[in-house]
Amino acid sequence: MRKNIRHNETNSIEELINLFIKENNLSKGLRQVKIEDVWKEQMGKGVVSYTNKVVLKGELLFVYLNSAVLREELSYGKEKIIKILNEALGEEVIKRIKLL
């Protein structure tokens, strides 16, 4: 019986945190931070070293790069990059990528 109480307490804390995030409009900011982290984890140090900024606007991910060669190479694999990032995020957040 004690297990059920702890399980319910955990659920209510999770619900409170989610409610706090929703009421304070923190979802977009948290998602942006998560996307930046996922980009770094999934793309590796080589790509990250040439990445200036990663910004999500709606379903479009803007990736600012300081290498034209890397930009060209990544443009051939946009669909694969989208798939990898969405899998790491655990939801389909990104529909398109714009490399700048």
C-alpha positions in Angstrom: 0.0 0.0 0.0 2.9 2.4 0.8 4.2 1.9 -2.8 0.9 3.3 -4.2 1.2 6.4 -2.1 4.8 7.1 -3.3 3.8 6.5 -6.9 0.9 8.9 -6.5 3.2 11.5 -4.9 5.6 11.2 -7.8 2.8 11.6 -10.3 1.5 14.7 -8.6 4.9 16.3 -8.5 5.3 15.6 -12.2 1.9 17.1 -12.8 2.8 20.2 -10.8 6.0 20.7 -12.7 4.2 20.3 -16.0 1.5 22.7 -14.9 4.1 25.3 -13.8 5.9 25.0 -17.2 2.6 25.4 -19.0 1.3 28.3 -16.9 4.6 30.3 -17.2 5.0 29.7 -20.9 8.4 27.9 -20.5 7.7 25.1 -23.0 9.3 26.9 -26.0 12.5 27.9 -24.0 12.9 24.4 -22.6 12.4 22.9 -26.1 15.0 25.2 -27.5 17.6 24.2 -24.9 16.8 20.6 -25.5 17.2 20.9 -29.3 20.6 22.6 -28.8 21.7 19.8 -26.5 20.4 17.1 -28.9 22.2 18.8 -31.9 25.5 18.7 -30.0 25.0 15.1 -28.9 23.9 13.8 -32.3 26.0 15.8 -34.7 29.4 15.4 -33.0 32.3 17.7 -32.2 33.3 18.2 -35.8 29.9 19.7 -36.9 29.3 21.5 -33.6 32.6 23.3 -34.0 31.3 24.9 -37.2 27.8 25.6 -35.8 27.1 29.1 -34.6 23.5 28.8 -33.6 20.6 26.3 -33.7 17.1 27.9 -33.5 13.7 26.2 -33.8 10.8 28.4 -35.1 7.6 26.4 -35.4 8.6 23.1 -37.1 11.5 24.7 -39.0 15.0 24.3 -37.5 17.5 27.0 -38.5 21.1 25.9 -38.3 23.7 28.7 -38.7 27.0 27.3 -39.9 30.3 29.1 -40.5 31.5 26.7 -43.2 30.1 26.7 -46.7 31.6 23.2 -47.4 29.9 21.7 -44.3 26.6 23.5 -45.2 26.7 21.9 -48.6 27.6 18.4 -47.2 24.8 18.5 -44.6 22.3 19.7 -47.2 22.5 16.2 -48.9 21.4 14.5 -45.6 18.6 16.8 -44.3 16.0 14.1 -44.1 18.4 11.8 -42.2 19.3 14.7 -39.8 15.6 15.4 -39.2 15.0 11.8 -38.4 18.0 11.5 -36.0 17.1 14.7 -34.1 13.4 13.8 -33.8 14.2 10.3 -32.5 16.6 11.8 -29.9 13.9 14.3 -28.9 11.4 11.6 -28.5 8.8 13.4 -30.6 8.4 14.8 -34.1 9.2 18.4 -33.5 11.3 19.2 -36.6 9.7 18.9 -40.1 12.3 20.9 -42.1 15.9 22.2 -41.7 17.3 25.4 -43.2 21.1 25.5 -43.3 22.4 29.1 -43.2 
